[in-house]
């Protein structure tokens, strides 16, 4: 089964397949998927925060700043929480990926809403 996965998604991981074991490829692919998941989850969180604030009446720069600060603090709290879980670790890179995902989600939300309401 591992060979099938590598044949189908091996192009995502630029490695010399001849000198790398299947387990290494699967591990690297798993790492990439987890990082994309961090980005995606916080992308959605940023959109939901902006929508929540818009519905509650907060708009403009204030909503943008509040949303990004909330998402960053949530990302930091999530990493701190992982300190107390066996087998999990804290990574500053994850906070950065989370923050970028939230920022992109917030920016896209603002762009779509601005275009829609013109």
C-alpha positions in Angstrom: 0.0 0.0 0.0 2.8 2.4 0.8 4.3 2.0 -2.7 0.9 3.0 -4.2 0.9 6.1 -2.1 4.4 7.0 -3.1 3.7 6.4 -6.8 0.7 8.6 -6.7 1.9 11.4 -4.5 5.7 11.1 -4.6 5.9 14.1 -7.0 4.9 16.3 -4.1 8.0 15.4 -2.1 11.1 16.3 -4.1 13.5 13.5 -3.0 15.7 11.0 -4.6 13.3 8.1 -4.5 16.1 5.5 -5.2 18.0 6.3 -2.0 15.0 7.0 0.3 12.9 4.4 2.0 9.2 4.2 1.6 8.7 5.0 5.3 10.8 8.2 4.9 8.7 9.3 2.0 5.4 8.6 3.8 6.8 10.5 6.9 7.7 13.6 4.8 4.4 13.5 3.0 2.6 13.3 6.4 4.6 16.3 7.6 3.5 18.3 4.5 -0.1 17.4 5.0 0.0 18.5 8.6 1.5 21.8 7.7 -1.2 22.4 5.0 -3.8 21.5 7.6 -2.4 24.1 10.0 -2.7 26.7 7.3 -6.2 25.6 6.2 -7.7 25.5 9.7 -6.6 28.9 10.5 -7.6 30.2 7.1 -11.1 29.1 8.0 -10.8 30.6 11.5 -9.8 34.0 10.0 -12.8 34.0 7.7 -15.2 33.0 10.5 -13.8 35.7 12.8 -14.3 38.4 10.2 -17.8 37.2 9.5 -18.7 37.1 13.1 -17.4 40.6 13.7 -19.2 41.9 10.6 -22.5 40.4 11.7 -22.0 41.9 15.2 -21.4 45.3 13.6 -17.6 45.7 13.8 -16.1 46.6 10.5 -13.0 48.0 8.9 -9.6 48.2 10.4 -10.8 47.5 13.9 -12.3 44.2 12.8 -9.2 43.3 10.8 -6.9 43.9 13.8 -9.1 42.2 16.3 -9.4 39.1 14.0 -5.7 38.8 13.4 -4.8 39.3 17.0 -7.4 36.7 18.1 -6.2 34.2 15.6 -2.5 34.6 16.6 -3.3 34.4 20.3 -5.4 31.3 19.6 -2.5 29.7 17.7 -0.1 30.5 20.5 -2.5 29.0 23.1 -2.8 25.9 21.0 0.9 25.4 20.9 1.2 26.0 24.7 -1.6 23.5 25.2 0.5 20.9 23.2 3.3 21.2 25.8 1.0 19.2 28.2 0.1 16.5 25.8 2.3 13.3 25.6 3.9 12.8 22.2 3.2 16.4 21.1 5.6 19.3 20.9 5.5 23.1 20.5 6.8 24.7 17.3 7.1 28.4 16.6 6.9 27.5 12.9 3.4 26.2 13.5 2.3 29.5 15.0 3.8 31.3 11.9 1.9 29.0 9.5 -1.3 29.4 11.5 -0.9 33.2 11.5 -0.3 33.3 7.7 -3.3 31.1 7.1 -5.5 33.4 9.3 -4.1 36.5 7.6 -4.8 35.1 4.1 -8.3 34.1 5.1 -9.1 37.5 6.7 -7.6 39.3 3.6 -9.7 37.2 1.2 -12.8 37.8 3.3 -12.2 41.5 3.2 -11.6 41.5 -0.6 -14.7 39.4 -1.3 -16.9 41.6 0.9 -15.5 44.8 -0.5 -16.1 43.6 -4.0 -19.6 42.3 -3.2 -20.7 45.6 -1.5 -19.5 48.0 -4.2 
